[in-house]
């Protein structure tokens, strides 16, 4: 029988190089990992009319959405939110990330990325402010904690 993985266990973390700890991106409402592999196509006179395909560049991105929370002094300093992500983005910092998979083997995915997109949505009234972000992968996704 198949064991289904619930979405709430797939949490995105950023490694804090000051605290030397994995810290979750705050109060996520959704996150996703998208991978792609470019295909190189070649047609030669050696094989007329035949297209030869080979693997090209591997690429990935991570997107996340969450509630904007106070992570400063007096707030929840064990999490990352829009304020911290904005500081990383403005400093052009390559962040180390982790996504827990929820697999019974305790597997997690790890990698490095740049924060390429970040938005803060602040509705009127009593609604919570939210943020969304996109991390553009740099290098490979690995299964061993690089820290």
C-alpha positions as a printed Julia matrix, in Angstrom:
147×3 Matrix{Float64}:
  0.0    0.0     0.0
  1.27   3.46   -0.88
  2.23   5.89    1.85
  1.2    9.38    0.87
  3.34  12.34    1.91
  1.41  15.23    3.38
  2.36  18.69    2.13
  2.76  20.14    5.62
  5.94  18.08    6.22
  7.76  19.54    3.21
  9.2   22.59    4.94
 11.71  24.97    3.37
 14.67  25.98    5.55
 17.54  28.45    5.12
 20.88  27.83    6.83
 21.78  30.69    9.16
 25.56  31.13    9.0
 25.55  33.23   12.19
 23.52  30.86   14.38
 24.89  27.8    12.52
 21.39  26.34   12.37
 18.68  25.44    9.88
 15.82  27.92   10.3
 12.42  27.49    8.63
 10.98  30.1     6.36
  8.23  31.5     8.56
  4.65  30.33    8.57
  4.62  28.94    5.04
  1.29  28.46    3.34
  2.9   26.77    0.32
  6.28  25.91   -1.13
  7.38  24.03   -4.23
 10.49  22.72   -5.95
 10.52  22.78   -9.74
 13.3   21.06  -11.73
 14.07  20.99  -15.43
 16.62  19.43  -17.75
 17.43  21.09  -21.05
 17.63  18.81  -24.07
 20.35  19.3   -26.66
 19.34  18.16  -30.15
 21.81  17.37  -32.88
 21.24  16.41  -36.5
 24.32  15.29  -38.43
 25.16  13.98  -41.86
 26.32  10.77  -40.15
 22.71  10.01  -39.23
 20.6   11.87  -41.81
 16.98  12.38  -40.79
 17.68  11.31  -37.22
 17.68  13.63  -34.23
 20.17  12.73  -31.5
 19.22  14.01  -28.05
 21.51  14.48  -25.07
 21.13  15.94  -21.63
 21.82  19.63  -21.27
 21.81  21.9   -18.27
 19.94  20.92  -15.08
 18.08  23.83  -13.54
 15.71  24.32  -10.63
 13.79  26.91   -8.69
 11.95  26.99   -5.39
  8.9   29.11   -4.72
  7.35  29.79   -1.35
  4.49  31.77    0.14
  3.91  32.58    3.78
  2.66  34.94    6.42
  4.85  37.93    7.21
  5.92  37.67   10.85
  8.2   39.64   13.15
 11.57  37.87   13.26
 13.49  40.74   14.87
 14.39  41.27   18.5
 11.28  40.48   20.53
  9.83  38.46   17.64
 10.37  34.86   16.52
 14.12  34.94   15.88
 14.22  31.2    15.05
 12.48  31.72   11.71
 13.14  33.58    8.46
 10.52  35.94    7.03
 10.33  38.71    4.43
 12.72  41.0     6.32
 15.55  38.45    6.42
 14.93  37.27    2.85
 15.05  40.89    1.65
 18.39  41.42    3.41
 19.79  38.29    1.69
 18.43  39.42   -1.66
 19.82  42.97   -1.43
 23.22  41.59   -0.38
 23.08  39.18   -3.35
 23.78  36.34   -0.9
 23.79  32.76   -2.14
 21.76  30.97    0.54
 21.96  27.3     1.47
 18.5   25.73    1.59
 16.91  22.47    2.72
 13.52  20.9     2.07
 12.46  18.06    4.34
 10.69  15.44    2.24
  8.64  13.56    4.81
 10.02  10.26    3.52
 10.44   7.47    6.07
 14.19   7.43    5.29
 14.51  10.98    6.71
 15.64  12.2     3.29
 15.99  15.9     2.68
 17.0   17.88   -0.4
 19.76  20.48   -0.09
 21.22  23.11   -2.37
 22.23  26.71   -2.83
 20.28  29.5    -4.5
 19.84  33.2    -5.04
 16.64  34.92   -3.94
 15.58  36.29   -7.31
 12.01  37.4    -6.6
 10.42  38.62   -3.4
  7.11  40.34   -2.85
  5.26  41.64    0.19
  1.48  41.89    0.06
 -0.16  44.14    2.64
 -3.96  44.14    2.38
 -6.21  46.58    4.18
 -8.2   45.9     7.3
 -7.43  43.05    9.64
 -5.95  40.69    7.03
 -2.45  39.38    7.59
  0.43  40.59    5.45
  1.92  37.84    3.28
  5.02  37.37    1.18
  6.14  35.21   -1.71
  9.6   34.42   -2.94
 11.46  32.56   -5.66
 14.89  31.03   -5.2
 16.88  30.29   -8.34
 19.05  27.22   -7.88
 22.81  27.37   -8.18
 24.52  24.02   -8.65
 23.1   20.6    -7.91
 20.48  19.34   -5.49
 22.13  16.95   -3.05
 20.89  14.47   -0.42
 23.7   15.06    2.1
 23.67  18.04    4.46
 26.4   20.38    3.12
 26.78  22.1     6.47
